[in-house]
Amino acid sequence: MASSDWLDIRGWTESIVGWSMDLVHDILPSNDIGLGPLGTLNIQNEFGSIQGALETFIFTTIMCSVVFGTMMITLMVVPYIERKFIARLMDRLGATTTLRSLWIGEGHTTAGQWWNQLPFGIGAIVGWVVKTLNSVAGNESKHIAVDRVHNRGYHGIWFLFPGFFQALADFLKFATKEHMVPTKADRVVFETAPVIIIATTVMVYAFIPFGPHIWAANPELSLIFMMAVFGVAPLGVFFAGWSSNNKYTLIGGMRSAAQLTAYEIPLLVSVLAIAVISGSFNILEIVDFQIETSNTWNIFIMPLGAALFLITMIAEVERIPFDMPEAEAELVEGWWTEYGGIRWGLMFAVEMMRAYAACILFALFFLGGWQLPFEDTLVGLPFVGGIFDLLATATPGIGILLAKAYLMFAFFVWVRASLHRIRTDQILEFGWRWLLPASIVNLAVAIWLRLEVWNSTAAGGWPIWAAPVLFGAFIVAFVVLAIDEDKEALELNRRMYHTQTLEKASPGTHRE
């Protein structure tokens, strides 16, 4: 592996585990212990025979825990982006629950001086803390308008992350709700379906590197293993819809399975093109190909592949405009209508996890992974190149990768705010008739680029014209298609997105 940074968690963990096992080996008695007719036992030698396997087991367990913990902690930012960014795009505040809610209540409604009911005199201490927090970070403000609405969360208290703790409140609500299984549901399948969906989603992160030294598993065919696990979820979705014994959930499950199948094929073909262009089925080697070998991000060489991967991933995680099978914004939620409590909460969290994984994978496959944008160019600049070199060296790869992933998720939210939900038949038609042929064309282009354009000699790589010509041609084609209007299709209402009125519905235009 060529790319690296100073945050060598795997190296540190391996050294600590090896040192610990060597210490245990040296502490154990080295003399032979007689066991009568069973012979003798040398504990130190016996431990030495399994020490290597034990070190591997402990090291792998620790790295799996590190990756899982990293995923769960960094995932907390995703719902925050979802809530706050969509609220800004929709011109509203969105979720406002903050840490301040512990002492100011919500909407200026509190439980009164509840601390006076605490025993052993501890209420006096709690009351003093609450009053102090209210005086420092309460709702009183010298601005009349702010004081009138009793909420200073957006005026001077921004560092307490208004809205961030909404996710924690939602989790506690789901965790305490009662779990009920429909009377005539297939209980075994009903309970198993969420396990399939949740377990396979978590397993995907075993193959996703968060940095050059932060990963749990790195087999030679990690890309194939990851996509195979990623494709198991539609089975759980269909099982959940069928086992609920509800015609609405069954229809939702069938719609979801049909949609995921329709978009899984172009997704796999576009991923195959990534492997072809990078010359490897290993995710780390795909990132290193962009950073070290070609010195060019794949998005500039395969812009069509990037667009296909992005569209199919949005459909795979069933986000707007491809969320018709569940329609989470509506009262009936497709295949998971009958689920409630912690199972509903976990499956909703899994949707976030799958979207988060899609964003990280896009950053790994097309945005250079943990490489800073234009890093080589900035480092080579006169006078200021040393500053950028220091910045690139000091910034851990996980920080760069997560920044790219969060930006991609913000793009997901932007798409959600910009496009409306489309019908199931339009979803399937778009997948089979447009994305599948486009993905095959993209694969053919990738094979041609790798065999005819790529120069693998020491001084070779992509020709200087490759990235500008390929990316520029994609932009021109996109603009031409975007401004093209099929008037016949528009009149027959055949297109997924069409104008129904010539009068814009801008604010204030329909006031009497």
Order of alpha helices (4+ residues) and beta strands (2+ residues): alpha-beta-beta-alpha-alpha-alpha-alpha-alpha-alpha-alpha-alpha-alpha-alpha-alpha-alpha-alpha-alpha-alpha-alpha-alpha-alpha-alpha-alpha-alpha
